[in-house]
């Protein structure tokens, strides 16, 4: 939820500072809303890879298919997350609109993609390493090497830092390029009903 709030605060809200954790504690705007959008983005981009490895098993074809799908999901994830957290509608995830937005973002999107790869490496790696080194706690006779746990925690904190940089940059990308994104349902054009009725009558 916090990472979704970062994108929203820096982007549509136009703030220059990161929001505090849980922001204003509003259930819809600060907790469930941003949480569900971030989780949906992750599921949409990486669930196909997980499903492929589950169906095909730990086989060469399974690794190849899952790896290809995970790579495609990683390439699309920054724009999927930006679209879900700022555009206000899932209709803008249509492939042509998604790819059109990536084209409009240009080189800035490549920077976001690089930042996301750093998040995957440090955040995911930190969690995996920490789990590996702390798991012996469940075994009373096991010996935990503290310096290894320290490295795992430092790796995880680095991942958290890169995650904030990634979301902050997505917010800035929204500020600069959102007007040119091929999104729908972004503006409301007020129509004078009286003027509209006069025009309709004149056409008759």
Secondary structure, DSSP 4 states (H G I P E B T S, - for coil): -HHHHHHHHHTTT--SSPPPTTTT--IIIIIIHHHHHHHHHHHHHHHHHHHHHHHH-SSHHHHHHHHHHHHHHHHHHHHHHHHHHHTS-GGGGSHHHHHHHHHHHTHHHHHHHHHHHHHIIIIIHHHHHHHHHHGGGGSTT----HHHHHHHHHHHHHHHHHHHHHHHHHHHHHHHHGGGS--SS-------HHHHHHHHHHH-
